[in-house]
Amino acid sequence: MKINGIHHVSALTANAQKNVDFYRQILGLKLVKKTVNQDDPSMYHLFYGDEVASPGTELTFFEIPMLARRLDGTNAISRTGLIVTSEEALTFWEKRFEEKGVKKETASLRGGRPALKFTDQEGQQLFLTVEPSVQDGAKPPVHNEIPADFAIRGLGPVELTVAEADKTISVLTSILGFTEKAREQSNDGEIVTIFESGQGGAGTEIHVIEKAEGPAERSGRGSVHHVAFRVADAEELEKWHDKIAKAGFTNSGVVERFYFKALYFREPNGILFEISTDGPGFTVDESVDELGDQLALPPFLEHKRAEIEQRLVPIK
């Protein structure tokens, strides 16, 4: 049993079309699955990833129209990392962000890697980080304005800001098997403790910042809903369910998501963690060339297609 890195990160948006315009057109990610929230099929669930929807590349969004803006605070997933493979790529993105009017900060270091913080049109906090190696089989998303060598290749470190870091760290290390890699001070003077899982690398890291003072984040557009961790298969996920339950955490039990199986629980600071299987993956119902073109529904929602499509605003 081991966590092999970040599986996906799911965030909130108030406008699916504007979300696609930013993540597909500006960031150049591929829309690998246009589906719905299986717990509330009235809202879109959009998945972005690499060209072949490799595990560990998916940044996803639930659309909740009229959603209020996020109010910054603690006990939240405060920033999501995305990987590029060279400092030259980072330079490309600095220039592209300037041309496209994307809010960004001056490039700095995070975890010993060059990093570039930026925000999307709704204030979603992200950063690009340099990681030369990518997993076998992964392919850069195709975009006519972004060279393959500079494309975003997948998820990087996920940053948590919490009121009581020891409680979160205990779950990461004692239960999930993460190991502490480094501790550093950010440009803002915050102490960042870096943990890695599996074979290590940017796509396996959780960065924990303690902020004891101030209110908890008020969720809204631009918030992250949860982070999911990768495990090999359903058999291993069942073992994780037993371990999480024996540790005393209320949890969802194993949930069938069709594209993967998932287990949900909250760590002591209230952040929602998910553990998910790599398979069967997003090509189980669409070919690579068809990914994201049409509304995809799992078999248990297919009988409601007409009703679901009628309630959704079409995305161009």
N, C-alpha and C positions, 0 to 999 in steps of 0.2 A: 504494500500500500504506500503510494506516494503521490503528492501533488506535483504535476508536471509543468506548472506555470499558470498563466492567466488564460482562461477559456474565452470569456467575453466580458464586456462592461456594458451595462444597460443604463441609459440616461433618459431624461424627459425633454420633450419639445412641445411647444404649443402650435406648431405649424409644420406639417409633414412636407409640403412643397418647398418651403424655404429651407428646411433641413436638407432635403435632397439637393437643392441648389448649392448649398455650402459644401456638404460632404462629398458629393459626386463631382460637381463642377469645379469647385475651388481646391479641395483637398485631393481630388482625383481617386477617391476610393470607389470600389465597385459596389453597387447595390446588389447584394447577393441573395437577398430574400425580402420580398415585399409581402408581408403577412399581417396577422392581427394578434393582439394580446389574447392568448388563449383563455385567460381568466375573465376577460372583458372584450369580446369580439367587436365591440363598437368602435374600438380605437386601433389605429395602425400600430404594427411593430415592424420597424425597419432595421435590417441587418446590413452593415457595410463590412467589406473585407478585402482580401486580395483577389486575384483573378480567378482562382479555383476554390474559393471559400475554405481555405485551410484552417484547421483548428488553431485558435490563438490569435486570429486576425480580426475578429468581429467586434466592432463597436456598434451598439444597437440603441434604438430610440423608441419609446412609447410616445405616441401623440395624444396629448390631452388638450383640446382646443380651449381657449380662454384661461389657460393655466396662469396663475400669478407668477411674478418673477421670484427667483430664489433670493432669500436673505442670507448672506454669508454667516457662518457660525461653525461651531465645533461638532464633533460626533457625526462626521460626514465623509464621504469620498470626495476629497477636495480638488483633485486634479488627475487627469488620465494621460498617460504617456503613449506616444506613437513612435514607431521605429523608422529611421532612415539608416542607410548603410555607410554613410561617409560624411565628413565635414563639408565636402563640396556640395553634397545634397542639402545640408543645413544652410549653406550660403544661398543656394537656389531658392529655398523656401523663404529666407529673409527677404529677398528681392521680390518674390511672388506676393508675399503678404503685403509689402509696401504698395505694389501695383494694384492689388485687389482691395486695399483699404481694411485689411484685417488687423485688429489690435494685437500688438505683440510687445514683448520686452526685449531688452538687450540680451544677446546670447550669453550664457554662463555655463557653469559646470554643475552637474547633479550626479552623484554616485561615481565620480571620476570620468563622466562622459560629457561631451559638449551637449547643451540642451537649449531649446528655444521655447519659451512660454508664449502662448497666444490664447485668444478666446474666439468662440464662434459668434454668430449674430445674436444669440440669446444669452451670452455671458458664460457659456459652458467653458470651463477652464481645462486647458490641454497643454501638452508640451511635446515637442519633437526631441528625440534623443538618438545619439549615434550608437548603433550596434552592428558591426560589420557582418556577423554571421546570421543567417536565417535558416529556418528549418527545411529539411529535405522536402522537395515537392512543392514548396510555396512558389508562387509566381507573382510578379508585380502587377497591379491593376493597370489595364491599358487606358491611356488618356492621351488625346492628341496634343495637349499643351505641356505634358509632364513626361520627360524622358524616363525610361524604365530604370535607369541607374539612380534616379533621384526620387522615385516613387516611394510612398509610405508603404512599409512592408508588413505591418502588423502592430499588435499592442505592445507597449512598453510598460514601464513601472506604473503602478497605481498608488496614488498618495492618499493616506487617511489622516485626517486631523481629528484628534480625540481629546476628551477632557482628562481621562485617566489611562495613560499609555500602557502601564503595566498590565492592565486587564486585557487589552487587545493583544499585546505581545505574548501573553501567556497562551491565548488561543492559537496564535500563529505558530508558536514554537512547540508547546507541549502537546497540542492536539493535531494541528495540521502539518507539523514537521518542517516548518521553515527554519532556516538558520540565519543568525545575524551575520551580515557581511561587513557593515561599516557603520560608523556614526560620524556625522558632519554637521557643520553650521551653514545654514542657507544665507543668501544675500540679505534676507530679512531678519537675520539674527536668530532664526528658529533652529532647534536641534532636530535633525532628521536621522532616524534610525532605519537602516536599510536591511531588509530581509530577503532571502532568495529561496527558491524551491527547486526541486528536480535537479537538472544539470546546470542550473544557474543561467545568468544572462538577463538582459533587460526585460525580456518577456516573461520572466518568472518572479519579478520583484514586487514587494510591497514596501512602501516608504511611509513610516509612521512619524507624525509630528504631534507633540503634546501641547495643547493650549488649554490650560486649566481655567483661565478666566474667560468670561463672555458667554453669551447664550448659544444654544444649539442652533444649527442651521435650520431655517424654515424652508422646506422643500418647495420647489417651483420649477419653472422653465429654466434650464441650465443646470439643474441638479442631476446627480448620478443616483440611480435607484439601487443598484447592487453591483457587486463584482462576483464573477464566477471563476472557479478554479478547475483546472483540467485533471481528469483521471482517465485511465485507459478504457474501462468498459463497465458494463452494467454489473458484472459480478463484483468488481472492486467497489463500485458505488454502494452496493448493499453492505459491504463491510464498513464503509465510511458511515453509513446510516447507523449501524450498530455502535460504532465508536462515539458518534455525536450524541446519540441517545444515552449511552452509558455515562457520558460526561455530564449529563443533566440538562442538556439543551433541548428546549421545545423546538421541534422541527416539523417540516412538511411531510416527512416520509419521501420515498422515491416517487417523483412525478414524471409521467410520460409526456415529453414535449415533441415527440415524433422525430425531430431532427437530432435530439439527444435526450438523455434522461437526466433529471436534476434533483437535487436535495437542497433545501433552504433552511437557514437558521440565522439568528441574530447573535452577534458577539456582545459582550457586556456593555459596550458603549452604544449599542443600538444599531450598528451598521449591519445591513443585510448581506450575508455571505451565501453563495451558492456553490455547490460542487457538481460538476457536469461531466458527462462522458464525451469523448471525442466523436463517437459515431452514433448513429449511422451517417450523419453529416447532411449538408444542404443540397447535395445532388441526389438524394434519395427519391425526389419527385420531379426534378428538373435537370436537364443537362447543363454543363458548364456554360454553354452558349446561351441558354435560355434563362439563366439565373436573374431574378429581379425584374423580368419583363412583365409578368402577369401577377395578379393576386394569387398567392399560394396558400392553400388551407390544408391543415392536417385532416386525415380521413374522418376524424370524429366531428369535424365542423363542416365538412363538404355539403351535407344535406341542408345547411343554412346559408349556402353561398348567395342566393338571390337576395335574401334579407340583409346579409352582411354588406354586400356590394352596394345596396341601395342607401346604406347609412354612411358610406365612406365617400369623401370628396376625392375624385380621381387625381392621381399624381402624374405629371408629365415626365 
